[in-house]
Amino acid sequence: MSTQASDLARRLAEHAETVCRHYLSNGRRAGRYWIVGDVRNTPGRSMFVRLAGPASGKGAAGKWTDAATGEHGDLLDVIRESCDLVDFHDVVGEARRFLNLPRPQPSPVCHARKQPPAPTGSPESARRLFAMSQPIAGTIAEMYLRKRGITALQEIRALRFHPRCYYRPDADAPTEVWPALIAAVTDLTGKITGAHRTWLDPSGRDKAPVDTPRRAMGYLLGNGVRFGVATDVIAAGEGLETMLSLRSALPTLPTLAALSANHLAAILFPVALRRLYVARDRDPAGDVAVATLTERAQSAGIEALTLTPALGDLNEDLRHLGIDELRAALRVQLAPEDVPRFLNSIDAAEPAR
């Protein structure tokens, strides 16, 4: 957590009961706790907010836990969720507004969200997670991707960053909080159907030290994370970093990350598609996915061409061989008419969209 956020959370904790009465108005005090249904101010008894305690640590004032879901956090999370705020700057602004009021009982200025909590892992849950996240520019997520050699990050709306994304190792384990790269999974119309989370080490140097640092949620079959607008040509592959590496080399080529070999084999084709590039991963699952997808494309009258890495995948090529060598390898694998379209015009191309 940033110094600014830590200071605001501490100051809010000094007025924990007043914060709860305002933002969790459907709850009530029970001894040393405020009890309510959840962090979104739903009536009920599963969420407990500690009203008194030390300034830091697990027993600190302002810390809360939802016994039904395992979620936990501080009073900044309460403000964000109960007011349905998306941008972290809005959360900070609301917290500052609250703390600067001359009276401990502020007049209501935000409204608890009306909709019920979305089912865990549902498309609606994915849409809410993406909406609560922020652009990646200047964040740990951008640092992580640049460490992977990925530079084509301008105007990529499918990627966002969440500074405190919940992670649970398994159903019986306590929930942890880690920063995360959030990718929107969309269908052919652009509607968000799911989300992919990559939990990150706070240093930004690597993924978080957890058992499964990558997880997807929502409806994935046939869909994917899209970069650019597909028309007659698109490239598809398994991994997010694989396709971002291809986009770094060929910024104007529309790409899609299917997130797994099985999902790659099942992607849906845009109506206008006439040529499909399949970015291969050098492993048995990748070979099967390429063969299945190629057969499906050809059966639909779509030309299918394979982009084969020199190493394990395109991100390995980018990191170990460099972008110039990656572009040179891609040049001989593109259809001749696509070379001037996606390679020769790179120097004059607009920033990636």
C-alpha positions as CSV (number, residue, x, y, z in Angstrom):
1,M,0.0,0.0,0.0
2,S,1.3,3.5,-0.8
3,T,2.3,5.9,2.0
4,Q,-0.7,8.1,1.1
5,A,-3.1,5.2,1.3
6,S,-1.6,3.9,4.5
7,D,-2.0,7.4,6.1
8,L,-5.6,7.7,5.0
9,A,-6.5,4.2,6.2
10,R,-4.9,5.0,9.6
11,R,-6.7,8.3,10.0
12,L,-10.0,6.7,9.0
13,A,-9.4,4.0,11.6
14,E,-9.2,6.6,14.3
15,H,-12.9,7.3,13.5
16,A,-13.9,3.7,12.7
17,E,-17.4,3.8,14.2
18,T,-18.3,7.1,12.5
19,V,-17.0,5.7,9.2
20,C,-19.1,2.6,9.6
21,R,-22.2,4.6,10.6
22,H,-21.9,6.6,7.4
23,Y,-20.7,4.1,4.8
24,L,-22.2,0.9,6.3
25,S,-25.4,2.4,7.5
26,N,-27.3,-0.9,7.2
27,G,-25.2,-2.4,10.0
28,R,-25.1,-1.9,13.7
29,R,-22.6,-1.9,16.6
30,A,-22.1,-5.1,18.6
31,G,-19.4,-4.7,21.3
32,R,-16.1,-3.8,19.7
33,Y,-17.3,-4.6,16.2
34,W,-19.6,-3.1,13.5
35,I,-21.6,-5.9,11.9
36,V,-23.2,-5.7,8.4
37,G,-23.9,-8.0,5.5
38,D,-20.9,-7.1,3.3
39,V,-18.5,-4.3,2.3
40,R,-21.2,-3.1,-0.2
41,N,-23.5,-2.2,2.7
42,T,-25.9,-5.1,2.2
43,P,-28.0,-5.8,5.3
44,G,-26.8,-8.9,7.2
45,R,-24.3,-10.2,9.8
46,S,-21.4,-11.8,8.0
47,M,-19.0,-8.9,7.9
48,F,-17.2,-7.6,11.0
49,V,-15.3,-4.3,11.3
50,R,-13.0,-3.9,14.3
51,L,-13.8,-0.5,15.9
52,A,-10.9,-0.3,18.3
53,G,-7.4,-1.8,18.5
54,P,-3.8,-1.0,17.8
55,A,-2.6,1.3,14.9
56,S,-1.3,-1.6,12.8
57,G,-1.4,-5.4,12.5
58,K,-4.2,-7.9,12.2
59,G,-6.1,-6.6,15.2
60,A,-6.0,-3.0,14.1
61,A,-9.0,-0.7,14.2
62,G,-10.7,-0.4,10.9
63,K,-9.8,-3.9,9.7
64,W,-12.7,-6.0,8.5
65,T,-13.4,-9.5,7.4
66,D,-16.4,-11.0,5.6
67,A,-16.9,-14.5,7.1
68,A,-19.0,-15.6,4.2
69,T,-16.6,-14.8,1.4
70,G,-13.2,-14.6,3.1
71,E,-12.7,-11.0,1.8
72,H,-10.9,-8.6,4.1
73,G,-9.5,-5.1,4.0
74,D,-9.5,-1.7,5.6
75,L,-11.8,1.3,5.6
76,L,-10.5,2.6,2.2
77,D,-11.9,-0.6,0.7
78,V,-15.2,0.1,2.6
79,I,-15.4,3.6,0.9
80,R,-14.5,2.2,-2.5
81,E,-17.1,-0.6,-2.5
82,S,-20.0,1.1,-0.6
83,C,-19.7,4.2,-2.9
84,D,-19.2,2.1,-6.0
85,L,-16.0,4.1,-6.9
86,V,-13.8,3.0,-9.7
87,D,-10.8,5.3,-9.8
88,F,-8.4,5.2,-6.8
89,H,-8.1,9.0,-6.9
90,D,-11.9,9.2,-6.3
91,V,-11.5,6.9,-3.2
92,V,-8.8,9.2,-1.9
93,G,-10.9,12.3,-2.6
94,E,-13.9,10.8,-0.8
95,A,-11.7,9.8,2.2
96,R,-10.2,13.2,2.4
97,R,-13.6,14.8,2.2
98,F,-14.8,12.7,5.1
99,L,-11.8,13.4,7.3
100,N,-11.9,17.1,6.7
101,L,-15.5,17.5,7.9
102,P,-15.8,19.6,11.1
103,R,-18.4,17.2,12.6
104,P,-18.1,13.4,13.1
105,Q,-21.4,12.8,11.6
106,P,-21.1,13.8,7.9
107,S,-24.1,14.4,5.7
108,P,-24.5,11.6,3.1
109,V,-22.9,12.4,-0.3
110,C,-22.5,8.9,-1.6
111,H,-25.0,6.0,-1.9
112,A,-24.4,2.4,-1.2
113,R,-24.7,0.4,-4.4
114,K,-28.1,-1.0,-5.0
115,Q,-27.2,-4.2,-6.9
116,P,-26.5,-7.4,-4.9
117,P,-23.0,-8.9,-4.8
118,A,-22.2,-10.6,-8.1
119,P,-21.7,-14.4,-7.9
120,T,-18.0,-15.3,-7.5
121,G,-16.4,-16.0,-10.8
122,S,-19.3,-14.8,-12.9
123,P,-19.1,-12.4,-15.9
124,E,-20.7,-9.7,-13.8
125,S,-18.0,-10.2,-11.1
126,A,-15.4,-9.9,-13.8
127,R,-16.9,-6.7,-15.1
128,R,-17.0,-5.2,-11.6
129,L,-13.4,-6.1,-11.0
130,F,-12.3,-4.5,-14.3
131,A,-14.3,-1.4,-13.5
132,M,-12.7,-1.1,-10.1
133,S,-9.2,-1.3,-11.5
134,Q,-7.1,1.6,-13.0
135,P,-5.1,2.2,-16.1
136,I,-1.7,0.5,-16.0
137,A,0.4,3.6,-16.8
138,G,2.9,4.2,-14.0
139,T,1.9,1.2,-12.0
140,I,3.5,-2.1,-10.9
141,A,1.7,-3.8,-13.8
142,E,3.5,-1.6,-16.4
143,M,6.8,-2.2,-14.6
144,Y,6.2,-6.0,-14.7
145,L,5.4,-6.0,-18.5
146,R,8.4,-3.8,-19.3
147,K,10.6,-6.3,-17.4
148,R,9.2,-8.9,-19.8
149,G,10.4,-6.8,-22.8
150,I,6.9,-5.7,-23.6
151,T,6.8,-2.0,-24.7
152,A,3.6,-1.6,-26.9
153,L,1.5,-0.4,-24.0
154,Q,0.0,2.8,-25.2
155,E,-3.8,3.0,-25.3
156,I,-4.3,-0.7,-24.4
157,R,-7.7,-0.5,-22.9
158,A,-8.0,-4.3,-22.3
159,L,-5.4,-4.1,-19.5
160,R,-5.8,-2.5,-16.1
161,F,-4.2,-2.6,-12.6
162,H,-5.7,-3.4,-9.2
163,P,-3.5,-2.5,-6.2
164,R,-5.3,-4.9,-3.8
165,C,-6.8,-7.8,-5.6
166,Y,-8.0,-10.7,-3.5
167,Y,-6.3,-14.1,-3.8
168,R,-7.3,-17.3,-2.1
169,P,-5.0,-20.3,-2.5
170,D,-7.9,-22.7,-2.0
171,A,-11.5,-22.7,-0.6
172,D,-10.4,-23.3,3.0
173,A,-7.4,-20.9,3.0
174,P,-7.5,-17.3,4.2
175,T,-7.8,-14.6,1.6
176,E,-4.6,-12.7,0.7
177,V,-4.2,-9.3,-1.0
178,W,-1.7,-8.7,-3.9
179,P,-1.4,-6.2,-6.7
180,A,-2.6,-7.6,-10.0
181,L,-2.6,-7.1,-13.7
182,I,-6.3,-7.4,-14.8
183,A,-7.1,-8.2,-18.5
184,A,-10.6,-8.0,-19.9
185,V,-11.9,-11.0,-21.8
186,T,-14.4,-9.9,-24.4
187,D,-16.7,-11.5,-27.1
188,L,-16.9,-10.5,-30.7
189,T,-19.1,-7.5,-29.9
190,G,-16.6,-6.2,-27.3
191,K,-18.7,-7.1,-24.3
192,I,-16.7,-8.2,-21.2
193,T,-17.4,-11.8,-20.5
194,G,-14.6,-12.5,-18.1
195,A,-11.3,-11.3,-16.6
196,H,-7.8,-12.7,-16.3
197,R,-5.7,-11.9,-13.2
198,T,-1.9,-12.0,-12.9
199,W,-1.0,-11.4,-9.3
200,L,2.3,-9.5,-9.0
201,D,5.1,-9.1,-6.5
202,P,4.9,-5.6,-5.1
203,S,8.4,-4.9,-6.5
204,G,7.0,-5.3,-10.0
205,R,9.9,-7.6,-10.9
206,D,8.0,-10.8,-11.1
207,K,4.7,-12.5,-10.5
208,A,3.5,-12.8,-6.9
209,P,5.0,-15.8,-4.9
210,V,1.8,-17.8,-4.8
211,D,0.9,-21.2,-6.1
212,T,-1.3,-20.0,-9.0
213,P,-0.4,-16.4,-9.9
214,R,-2.6,-16.5,-13.0
215,R,-6.3,-17.2,-12.9
216,A,-9.3,-16.5,-15.2
217,M,-12.9,-15.9,-14.3
218,G,-16.2,-15.6,-16.3
219,Y,-17.1,-17.0,-19.7
220,L,-13.9,-17.7,-21.7
221,L,-14.9,-20.2,-24.3
222,G,-14.7,-18.6,-27.8
223,N,-13.6,-15.3,-26.3
224,G,-10.2,-13.7,-25.4
225,V,-8.3,-10.6,-24.5
226,R,-8.2,-8.4,-27.6
227,F,-5.7,-5.8,-28.7
228,G,-6.7,-3.7,-31.7
229,V,-9.8,-4.1,-33.8
230,A,-10.0,-7.2,-35.9
231,T,-11.1,-6.8,-39.5
232,D,-9.8,-9.1,-42.2
233,V,-6.6,-10.2,-40.5
234,I,-5.9,-11.2,-36.8
235,A,-3.3,-13.1,-34.8
236,A,-4.3,-15.4,-32.0
237,G,-2.3,-17.2,-29.4
238,E,-2.4,-18.7,-25.9
239,G,-0.7,-16.4,-23.4
240,L,-1.2,-12.7,-22.6
241,E,2.5,-12.0,-22.7
242,T,3.0,-14.0,-25.9
243,M,0.5,-11.8,-27.7
244,L,1.7,-8.6,-26.2
245,S,5.2,-9.6,-27.4
246,L,3.8,-10.0,-30.9
247,R,2.1,-6.6,-30.6
248,S,5.4,-5.0,-29.5
249,A,7.0,-6.3,-32.7
250,L,4.0,-5.6,-35.0
251,P,2.0,-2.8,-33.3
252,T,-0.7,-2.5,-36.0
253,L,-1.6,-6.2,-36.2
254,P,-4.8,-7.0,-34.2
255,T,-4.2,-9.7,-31.7
256,L,-6.1,-12.0,-29.4
257,A,-4.9,-13.9,-26.3
258,A,-7.1,-16.9,-25.6
259,L,-5.4,-17.6,-22.3
260,S,-5.0,-21.4,-22.7
261,A,-4.4,-24.0,-25.4
262,N,-7.9,-25.4,-25.1
263,H,-9.4,-21.9,-25.4
264,L,-7.2,-21.0,-28.3
265,A,-8.5,-24.0,-30.3
266,A,-12.1,-22.8,-29.7
267,I,-11.9,-19.1,-30.5
268,L,-14.8,-17.6,-32.5
269,F,-14.0,-15.9,-35.9
270,P,-15.1,-12.4,-36.8
271,V,-17.4,-12.4,-39.9
272,A,-14.9,-10.4,-42.0
273,L,-11.8,-12.5,-41.2
274,R,-10.0,-13.9,-44.1
275,R,-6.5,-14.6,-42.7
276,L,-5.6,-15.9,-39.2
277,Y,-2.1,-16.0,-37.8
278,V,-1.7,-18.6,-35.0
279,A,1.1,-17.8,-32.6
280,R,2.5,-21.2,-31.7
281,D,3.9,-22.3,-28.3
282,R,6.5,-25.0,-28.6
283,D,4.9,-27.7,-26.4
284,P,2.5,-30.6,-27.1
285,A,-0.6,-28.7,-26.0
286,G,0.3,-25.8,-28.2
287,D,0.8,-28.1,-31.2
288,V,-2.7,-29.7,-30.7
289,A,-4.3,-26.2,-30.4
290,V,-2.6,-25.0,-33.6
291,A,-3.7,-28.0,-35.5
292,T,-7.3,-27.8,-34.3
293,L,-7.6,-24.1,-34.9
294,T,-6.0,-24.3,-38.3
295,E,-8.5,-27.0,-39.3
296,R,-11.4,-25.0,-38.1
297,A,-10.2,-21.9,-39.9
298,Q,-9.7,-23.6,-43.2
299,S,-13.1,-25.3,-42.9
300,A,-14.6,-21.8,-42.6
301,G,-12.7,-20.5,-45.7
302,I,-10.1,-18.6,-43.7
303,E,-6.4,-18.8,-44.5
304,A,-4.4,-20.0,-41.5
305,L,-0.7,-19.4,-41.1
306,T,1.5,-20.4,-38.1
307,L,3.9,-18.0,-36.4
308,T,6.6,-20.3,-34.9
309,P,9.0,-18.9,-32.2
310,A,12.7,-19.8,-32.2
311,L,12.5,-20.6,-28.5
312,G,9.6,-21.6,-26.3
313,D,7.2,-18.8,-27.2
314,L,7.3,-15.3,-28.6
315,N,8.0,-13.7,-25.3
316,E,11.1,-15.8,-24.8
317,D,12.2,-14.7,-28.3
318,L,11.6,-11.0,-27.4
319,R,13.5,-11.2,-24.1
320,H,16.4,-13.3,-25.2
321,L,16.8,-12.5,-28.9
322,G,15.6,-8.9,-29.0
323,I,12.9,-7.1,-31.0
324,D,14.9,-6.7,-34.2
325,E,15.5,-10.4,-34.5
326,L,11.9,-11.2,-33.6
327,R,10.7,-8.9,-36.4
328,A,13.2,-10.5,-38.8
329,A,11.8,-13.9,-38.0
330,L,8.2,-12.8,-38.3
331,R,8.9,-11.1,-41.7
332,V,9.5,-14.5,-43.4
333,Q,6.4,-16.0,-41.8
334,L,3.9,-13.3,-42.8
335,A,1.9,-13.5,-46.1
336,P,3.8,-11.3,-48.7
337,E,0.9,-8.8,-48.8
338,D,1.0,-8.3,-45.0
339,V,4.7,-7.4,-44.9
340,P,4.2,-3.8,-46.1
341,R,1.0,-3.6,-44.1
342,F,2.4,-4.7,-40.7
343,L,6.2,-4.5,-40.9
344,N,7.4,-1.9,-43.5
345,S,5.2,0.8,-42.1
346,I,6.3,0.4,-38.4
347,D,8.4,3.5,-38.4
348,A,5.5,5.6,-39.7
349,A,2.8,3.9,-37.6
350,E,0.7,5.7,-35.1
351,P,1.0,4.6,-31.4
352,A,-0.7,1.3,-30.7
353,R,-4.4,1.4,-30.1
